[in-house]
Amino acid sequence: MLVNGRGEIFYIYGRTGKFLEPAPGETTANILSMARDGLRRELMNALHRAVTQKKPVDSAGLRVRTNGHTITANLTVRPVTVGPGEALVPDLFLVILEESKAEELAAGGEAGGEQVSTVDGETAKTYALPVDKRIAALEGELRTKEEYLQTTLEEMETANEELKSTNEEMQSVNEELQSTNEELETAKEEMQSVNEELATVNTELQVKVADLSRANNDMNNLLAGTGVGTLFVDHRMRIVRFTPTATRLINLIQSDIGRPVGHIVSNLTGYDQLVADVQAVLDSLIPVEIEVQTRTGEWYLMRIRPYRTVDNQIEGAVITFAEVTTLKTTELALQAAHTLADSIVATVRDPLLVLDGKLRVVKASQAFYRIFGVDEKKTSGELIFNLGNGQWNISALRTLLEDILPQSSSFDDFEVTHTFERLGERRMLLNARRVHNESDQAALILLAIEDVTEGYKNGEE
């Protein structure tokens, strides 16, 4: 049989019923627990010696009780070797059990008388040993038992030392476990404290989420209520958010969020520089304002500004569209009226001045420049009293313009005459009229100049 140092059986060869029998209770494959009476102690002792000494151990003449009678057996336990050098195989031993023949027993000395015993109806022969042989056998058995007892004592001492060591280790482990338990208790308390803090933080976060949701709703309603189209884009000019008004100018739907703004078709006419202008704002951080017109004729003031966070970080751009159709219409009308007025003033044959509320020249006819010999570039925006190197610093005209006209009603005419010596004693009639608008703002003064020199001379004559 092949077994290990603990007696666990790996392989069995031959019939072993005379030497081994299964132990009552749980099934086991250990040769020590299966050995019959008379064999167990010798087998245990021989296996222990073979394990410790690493050499074969032989025991002969073992009396083994089997099937109600006693047989004599020889036992050999030897380590298993392999290879040319007969190297030992770790923890593997060969156990050989064989029954002694009757001839072997008789050849050992004077044979005793033959004894016959009957077991279960069968006759079994045994041989009585001489007294000296019997005594020698008993002494050998006694020595075996003493060796077994000594081995057992050594094993017990070794086991006791191992138990002491194990006990010390267990005590150390117990102390470590107690320390670990205390640390776990401390960690538990800390976890409870952290859990309470997390619960508090969670409550605060829920409140903040509710506030944020409310602020987001307020912001959405504010942006939608202002009527200003607003479009938010990130650094890569991908759409982040937009207001409903923005859809009038750019064909946006909710699924367009995340798409580049350049991929969206706009309703603007005569303007296709949106992507370039947004990129310029992101590069220079300088806002851009442009008036744009839709295909339906509406005018919007488009402003492109950098999107700044509270930490002054640039995270994209904000594009707003404020409708200025009424203002644009008024501006165009004013431009047309101004152009018309300029055309009228330019075509008038008599000298004519248009003054603002501060008595500065807004416009003058070509006849005025020709007759009075003043430079057109130096006239526009100049105070009337400073024209012509002071020739218009007329006391009566100053009184009229500074004192009388401000108190007059719309379209009241006031006249003064003055002789301009530098023009060769030419007598001029200065007719001033204040023009009021509906809001009484930016009132203009029309100063018509008529040459009355001939009539003045005739009257003198």
C-alpha positions as CSV (number, residue, x, y, z in Angstrom):
1,M,0.0,0.0,0.0
2,L,1.1,3.6,-0.7
3,V,0.4,6.0,2.1
4,N,1.6,9.4,3.3
5,G,3.1,10.3,6.6
6,R,-0.4,10.7,8.2
7,G,-1.4,7.2,7.1
8,E,-3.8,8.3,4.3
9,I,-4.0,5.6,1.7
10,F,-3.2,6.4,-1.9
11,Y,-3.1,2.9,-3.4
12,I,-3.8,-0.7,-2.3
13,Y,-2.4,-3.8,-3.9
14,G,-3.5,-7.4,-3.0
15,R,-6.0,-8.7,-0.4
16,T,-5.8,-6.8,2.9
17,G,-8.8,-8.1,4.7
18,K,-6.7,-10.1,7.2
19,F,-4.9,-6.9,8.3
20,L,-7.3,-4.0,7.7
21,E,-11.0,-3.5,8.2
22,P,-13.2,-0.4,7.8
23,A,-13.6,1.5,11.1
24,P,-17.1,2.0,12.4
25,G,-18.8,5.3,11.7
26,E,-17.7,7.8,9.1
27,T,-15.9,6.2,6.1
28,T,-12.1,6.9,6.1
29,A,-9.1,5.9,4.0
30,N,-6.5,6.1,6.8
31,I,-4.5,2.9,7.3
32,L,-4.0,3.6,11.1
33,S,-7.8,3.7,11.8
34,M,-8.4,0.6,9.6
35,A,-5.6,-1.6,11.1
36,R,-6.8,-4.6,13.1
37,D,-6.0,-5.4,16.8
38,G,-2.3,-6.3,17.3
39,L,-1.2,-4.3,14.2
40,R,-2.3,-0.7,14.9
41,R,0.4,0.2,17.5
42,E,3.2,-1.4,15.6
43,L,2.0,0.2,12.3
44,M,1.8,3.6,13.9
45,N,5.2,3.2,15.5
46,A,6.9,1.9,12.3
47,L,5.3,4.7,10.2
48,H,6.4,7.3,12.7
49,R,10.0,6.0,12.7
50,A,10.1,5.8,8.9
51,V,8.9,9.4,8.7
52,T,11.4,10.7,11.2
53,Q,14.4,8.5,10.3
54,K,13.8,8.4,6.5
55,K,14.8,4.7,6.4
56,P,12.9,1.3,6.2
57,V,11.5,-0.2,9.4
58,D,10.7,-3.9,9.8
59,S,8.6,-5.6,12.4
60,A,8.2,-9.4,12.4
61,G,6.0,-11.9,14.3
62,L,3.1,-9.5,14.9
63,R,0.1,-11.3,16.3
64,V,-3.0,-9.9,14.5
65,R,-6.5,-10.9,15.5
66,T,-8.6,-11.5,12.5
67,N,-12.0,-13.2,12.0
68,G,-12.0,-14.6,15.6
69,H,-8.5,-16.1,15.6
70,T,-4.9,-14.8,15.6
71,I,-2.4,-14.8,12.8
72,T,1.2,-13.9,12.7
73,A,2.3,-11.1,10.3
74,N,5.4,-9.3,9.2
75,L,5.3,-5.5,8.7
76,T,7.6,-3.4,6.6
77,V,7.4,0.4,6.1
78,R,9.9,2.1,3.8
79,P,10.2,5.5,2.1
80,V,9.5,5.4,-1.6
81,T,12.5,6.2,-3.8
82,V,12.8,6.9,-7.5
83,G,15.5,7.2,-10.1
84,P,19.1,5.9,-10.3
85,G,20.1,7.9,-7.2
86,E,17.2,6.5,-5.2
87,A,16.0,10.0,-4.3
88,L,13.2,10.0,-1.7
89,V,9.7,10.9,-2.8
90,P,8.4,13.5,-0.3
91,D,5.7,12.2,2.1
92,L,5.2,8.9,0.3
93,F,5.7,5.5,2.0
94,L,5.3,1.8,1.1
95,V,3.6,-0.4,3.7
96,I,4.0,-4.2,3.2
97,L,1.9,-6.6,5.2
98,E,2.4,-10.4,4.8
99,E,1.3,-13.4,6.8
100,S,4.1,-15.6,8.3
101,K,4.0,-19.2,7.1
102,A,3.7,-22.1,9.5
103,E,7.1,-23.4,8.3
104,E,8.7,-20.1,9.2
105,L,7.3,-20.3,12.7
106,A,8.5,-23.9,13.2
107,A,12.0,-23.1,11.9
108,G,12.5,-20.5,14.5
109,G,13.2,-23.0,17.3
110,E,11.7,-25.9,19.0
111,A,8.1,-26.1,17.9
112,G,5.4,-26.4,20.5
113,G,2.5,-28.7,20.2
114,E,0.1,-28.2,17.5
115,Q,-3.2,-26.7,18.5
116,V,-6.4,-26.9,16.6
117,S,-9.2,-24.3,16.9
118,T,-12.6,-24.2,15.2
119,V,-14.0,-20.8,13.9
120,D,-17.4,-20.8,12.2
121,G,-17.2,-24.5,11.5
122,E,-13.7,-24.3,10.0
123,T,-10.6,-25.7,11.5
124,A,-7.6,-23.3,11.9
125,K,-4.1,-24.6,13.0
126,T,-1.8,-22.6,15.2
127,Y,1.5,-23.5,16.7
128,A,2.5,-23.0,20.3
129,L,5.8,-21.4,20.8
130,P,8.4,-22.7,23.4
131,V,8.5,-20.9,26.7
132,D,11.8,-19.1,25.9
133,K,10.5,-18.0,22.5
134,R,7.3,-16.9,24.1
135,I,9.2,-14.8,26.7
136,A,11.4,-13.3,24.0
137,A,8.3,-12.4,22.0
138,L,6.7,-10.8,25.0
139,E,9.9,-8.9,25.8
140,G,10.0,-7.7,22.2
141,E,6.4,-6.7,22.3
142,L,7.1,-4.9,25.6
143,R,10.0,-3.0,24.0
144,T,7.8,-2.2,21.1
145,K,5.2,-0.8,23.4
146,E,7.8,1.2,25.3
147,E,9.1,2.6,22.0
148,Y,5.6,3.4,21.0
149,L,4.9,5.0,24.4
150,Q,8.1,7.0,24.1
151,T,7.2,8.1,20.6
152,T,3.7,9.0,21.8
153,L,5.2,11.0,24.6
154,E,7.5,12.8,22.2
155,E,4.6,13.5,19.9
156,M,2.6,14.7,22.9
157,E,5.4,17.0,24.0
158,T,5.7,18.3,20.4
159,A,2.0,18.7,20.2
160,N,2.0,20.4,23.6
161,E,4.7,22.9,22.4
162,E,2.7,23.4,19.2
163,L,-0.4,23.9,21.3
164,K,1.4,26.4,23.5
165,S,2.7,28.2,20.4
166,T,-0.7,28.1,18.9
167,N,-2.2,29.4,22.2
168,E,0.2,32.3,22.2
169,E,-0.6,33.0,18.6
170,M,-4.3,32.7,19.4
171,Q,-3.9,35.1,22.3
172,S,-2.0,37.5,20.0
173,V,-4.7,37.1,17.4
174,N,-7.3,37.7,20.1
175,E,-5.6,40.9,21.1
176,E,-5.4,41.9,17.5
177,L,-9.0,41.1,17.1
178,Q,-9.9,43.1,20.2
179,S,-7.8,46.0,18.8
180,T,-9.5,45.5,15.4
181,N,-12.9,45.4,17.1
182,E,-12.1,48.7,18.9
183,E,-11.0,50.2,15.6
184,L,-14.2,48.9,14.0
185,E,-16.2,50.5,16.8
186,T,-14.4,53.8,16.2
187,A,-14.8,53.4,12.5
188,K,-18.5,52.6,13.1
189,E,-18.9,55.8,15.1
190,E,-17.1,57.8,12.4
191,M,-19.2,56.2,9.8
192,Q,-22.3,57.1,11.7
193,S,-21.0,60.7,12.0
194,V,-20.2,60.8,8.3
195,N,-23.6,59.3,7.5
196,E,-25.2,62.1,9.5
197,E,-23.1,64.7,7.8
198,L,-24.0,63.1,4.4
199,A,-27.6,63.2,5.3
200,T,-27.3,66.9,6.2
201,V,-25.4,67.5,3.0
202,N,-28.0,65.5,1.0
203,T,-30.7,67.7,2.5
204,E,-28.8,70.8,1.6
205,L,-28.2,69.5,-1.9
206,Q,-31.9,68.8,-2.3
207,V,-32.7,72.3,-1.2
208,K,-30.1,73.7,-3.6
209,V,-31.4,71.5,-6.4
210,A,-34.9,72.8,-5.7
211,D,-33.5,76.4,-5.7
212,L,-31.6,75.7,-8.9
213,S,-34.6,74.2,-10.6
214,R,-36.7,77.2,-9.5
215,A,-34.0,79.6,-10.7
216,N,-33.7,77.7,-14.0
217,N,-37.5,78.0,-14.5
218,D,-37.4,81.7,-13.6
219,M,-34.5,82.2,-16.1
220,N,-36.3,80.3,-18.8
221,N,-39.5,82.3,-18.2
222,L,-37.5,85.6,-18.1
223,L,-35.7,84.8,-21.3
224,A,-38.9,83.8,-23.0
225,G,-40.8,86.8,-21.5
226,T,-38.4,89.4,-22.7
227,G,-39.0,88.6,-26.3
228,V,-35.3,88.7,-27.0
229,G,-34.0,85.8,-29.0
230,T,-31.0,84.3,-27.1
231,L,-28.6,81.6,-28.3
232,F,-25.9,80.1,-26.2
233,V,-22.9,78.3,-27.8
234,D,-19.8,76.7,-26.4
235,H,-16.1,77.0,-27.4
236,R,-16.7,74.7,-30.4
237,M,-19.8,76.7,-31.4
238,R,-22.1,73.9,-30.5
239,I,-25.6,75.0,-29.4
240,V,-26.1,74.7,-25.7
241,R,-29.5,76.5,-25.2
242,F,-31.9,78.8,-27.0
243,T,-35.1,80.8,-26.3
244,P,-38.3,80.4,-28.4
245,T,-37.8,83.8,-30.0
246,A,-34.5,82.7,-31.5
247,T,-36.3,80.2,-33.6
248,R,-37.7,83.1,-35.7
249,L,-34.3,83.9,-36.9
250,I,-32.6,80.4,-36.9
251,N,-34.5,77.2,-37.7
252,L,-33.9,75.5,-34.3
253,I,-35.6,72.5,-32.7
254,Q,-34.9,70.9,-29.3
255,S,-32.9,68.1,-30.9
256,D,-30.4,70.7,-32.4
257,I,-28.8,71.1,-29.0
258,G,-25.2,69.9,-29.3
259,R,-25.1,70.6,-33.1
260,P,-22.7,73.2,-34.5
261,V,-24.5,76.5,-35.1
262,G,-23.1,76.6,-38.6
263,H,-25.1,73.5,-39.6
264,I,-28.4,75.2,-38.9
265,V,-30.3,77.2,-41.6
266,S,-31.0,80.8,-40.7
267,N,-33.8,83.1,-41.8
268,L,-31.5,86.1,-42.2
269,T,-31.0,87.8,-45.5
270,G,-27.8,89.4,-46.7
271,Y,-25.8,88.1,-43.7
272,D,-23.9,84.8,-43.7
273,Q,-21.0,85.7,-41.3
274,L,-22.5,84.3,-38.1
275,V,-19.9,81.6,-37.5
276,A,-17.0,83.9,-38.4
277,D,-18.2,86.7,-36.1
278,V,-18.7,84.2,-33.2
279,Q,-15.2,82.9,-33.7
280,A,-13.8,86.4,-33.8
281,V,-15.5,87.2,-30.5
282,L,-14.2,84.0,-28.9
283,D,-10.7,84.9,-30.1
284,S,-10.6,88.6,-29.2
285,L,-13.3,88.7,-26.5
286,I,-14.6,92.0,-28.1
287,P,-18.4,92.1,-28.4
288,V,-19.9,92.6,-31.9
289,E,-23.2,94.4,-32.7
290,I,-24.7,94.0,-36.2
291,E,-28.1,94.9,-37.5
292,V,-29.6,92.0,-39.5
293,Q,-32.9,91.6,-41.4
294,T,-35.1,88.5,-41.8
295,R,-36.6,87.3,-45.0
296,T,-40.0,88.7,-43.7
297,G,-38.5,92.2,-43.5
298,E,-38.1,92.4,-39.7
299,W,-34.9,94.1,-38.3
300,Y,-33.0,92.8,-35.3
301,L,-30.0,94.1,-33.5
302,M,-27.7,91.1,-33.1
303,R,-25.1,91.2,-30.2
304,I,-22.4,88.6,-29.8
305,R,-20.7,88.6,-26.4
306,P,-18.4,86.2,-24.6
307,Y,-20.1,83.9,-22.1
308,R,-18.4,84.5,-18.8
309,T,-18.8,82.4,-15.7
310,V,-18.9,83.8,-12.1
311,D,-15.2,82.8,-12.0
312,N,-14.5,85.0,-15.0
313,Q,-13.9,81.9,-17.2
314,I,-14.9,82.1,-20.9
315,E,-17.0,79.1,-21.8
316,G,-18.5,80.1,-25.1
317,A,-20.6,83.0,-26.5
318,V,-24.1,84.5,-26.1
319,I,-25.9,85.6,-29.2
320,T,-28.9,87.9,-28.7
321,F,-31.5,89.2,-31.2
322,A,-33.4,92.3,-30.1
323,E,-36.1,93.5,-32.5
324,V,-35.5,97.0,-33.8
325,T,-37.9,97.1,-36.7
326,T,-39.7,100.3,-35.5
327,L,-36.4,102.0,-34.7
328,K,-34.9,100.9,-38.0
329,T,-38.0,102.2,-39.9
330,T,-37.8,105.5,-38.1
331,E,-34.0,105.7,-38.7
332,L,-34.5,105.0,-42.4
333,A,-37.3,107.6,-42.5
334,L,-35.0,110.2,-40.7
335,Q,-32.2,109.4,-43.1
336,A,-34.5,109.9,-46.0
337,A,-35.8,113.2,-44.5
338,H,-32.3,114.3,-43.7
339,T,-31.2,113.5,-47.3
340,L,-34.2,115.4,-48.6
341,A,-33.4,118.3,-46.3
342,D,-29.8,118.3,-47.4
343,S,-30.9,118.3,-51.0
344,I,-33.3,121.2,-50.5
345,V,-30.7,123.2,-48.6
346,A,-28.1,122.5,-51.2
347,T,-30.3,123.6,-54.1
348,V,-31.6,126.9,-52.5
349,R,-30.3,129.9,-54.4
350,D,-30.2,132.2,-51.4
351,P,-27.9,131.9,-48.5
352,L,-29.4,129.6,-45.8
353,L,-28.1,128.3,-42.5
354,V,-29.4,125.4,-40.4
355,L,-28.4,125.8,-36.7
356,D,-28.9,123.3,-33.8
357,G,-30.1,124.3,-30.3
358,K,-26.6,125.3,-29.4
359,L,-26.3,127.7,-32.3
360,R,-23.8,125.6,-34.2
361,V,-24.0,125.2,-37.9
362,V,-25.6,121.9,-39.0
363,K,-25.9,122.7,-42.7
364,A,-25.4,125.6,-45.1
365,S,-26.4,126.2,-48.7
366,Q,-23.8,126.6,-51.4
367,A,-24.9,130.2,-51.9
368,F,-23.9,130.9,-48.3
369,Y,-20.4,129.6,-48.9
370,R,-20.1,131.5,-52.2
371,I,-21.3,134.8,-51.0
372,F,-19.6,135.0,-47.6
373,G,-16.4,133.3,-48.6
374,V,-16.2,130.8,-45.8
375,D,-14.7,127.3,-45.9
376,E,-17.3,124.5,-46.0
377,K,-15.1,122.1,-43.9
378,K,-14.5,124.7,-41.2
379,T,-18.2,125.8,-41.1
380,S,-20.0,122.5,-40.2
381,G,-20.3,122.3,-36.4
382,E,-18.9,125.8,-35.8
383,L,-20.7,128.4,-33.6
384,I,-22.3,131.0,-35.9
385,F,-20.8,133.9,-34.1
386,N,-17.3,132.6,-35.0
387,L,-17.9,132.4,-38.7
388,G,-15.9,134.6,-41.1
389,N,-13.4,135.7,-38.5
390,G,-16.1,137.3,-36.4
391,Q,-18.1,139.0,-39.1
392,W,-21.2,137.1,-37.8
393,N,-20.6,138.4,-34.2
394,I,-23.6,140.7,-34.6
395,S,-25.2,142.1,-31.4
396,A,-28.7,142.2,-32.8
397,L,-28.4,138.6,-34.1
398,R,-27.0,137.4,-30.8
399,T,-30.0,138.9,-28.9
400,L,-32.4,137.4,-31.4
401,L,-30.9,133.9,-31.3
402,E,-30.1,133.7,-27.5
403,D,-33.0,135.6,-26.0
404,I,-35.9,136.0,-28.3
405,L,-36.1,132.7,-30.2
406,P,-35.9,130.4,-27.1
407,Q,-39.1,132.1,-25.8
408,S,-41.0,132.0,-29.1
409,S,-43.5,129.5,-30.3
410,S,-43.0,127.3,-33.3
411,F,-42.6,128.9,-36.7
412,D,-42.5,132.5,-35.4
413,D,-40.4,134.6,-37.7
414,F,-37.9,137.3,-36.5
415,E,-35.9,139.6,-38.7
416,V,-32.9,141.7,-38.2
417,T,-30.8,143.6,-40.8
418,H,-27.1,144.1,-40.9
419,T,-24.6,145.6,-43.2
420,F,-21.6,143.4,-43.9
421,E,-18.7,145.7,-44.5
422,R,-16.5,143.0,-45.8
423,L,-18.9,142.3,-48.5
424,G,-18.7,145.9,-49.8
425,E,-21.4,147.4,-47.5
426,R,-24.0,144.9,-48.5
427,R,-27.2,145.1,-46.5
428,M,-28.6,141.6,-45.5
429,L,-32.0,140.7,-44.0
430,L,-31.6,137.9,-41.5
431,N,-34.8,135.9,-41.1
432,A,-34.7,133.4,-38.1
433,R,-37.3,130.8,-37.4
434,R,-37.2,128.1,-34.7
435,V,-38.5,124.6,-35.8
436,H,-39.9,122.5,-33.0
437,N,-40.5,118.7,-33.2
438,E,-43.2,116.8,-31.4
439,S,-41.1,116.0,-28.3
440,D,-39.5,119.5,-28.4
441,Q,-36.1,117.9,-28.6
442,A,-33.3,118.8,-30.9
443,A,-35.0,122.0,-32.1
444,L,-33.4,123.5,-35.3
445,I,-33.1,127.1,-36.3
446,L,-33.5,128.2,-39.9
447,L,-31.7,131.4,-40.7
448,A,-32.5,132.7,-44.2
449,I,-30.4,135.5,-45.6
450,E,-31.7,137.9,-48.2
451,D,-29.7,140.7,-49.9
452,V,-31.7,143.9,-49.5
453,T,-28.9,146.3,-50.5
454,E,-30.7,147.7,-53.5
455,G,-33.9,148.4,-51.7
456,Y,-32.0,149.9,-48.7
457,K,-30.2,152.3,-51.0
458,N,-33.4,153.3,-52.8
459,G,-35.0,154.0,-49.5
460,E,-32.1,156.2,-48.4
461,E,-32.3,158.1,-51.6
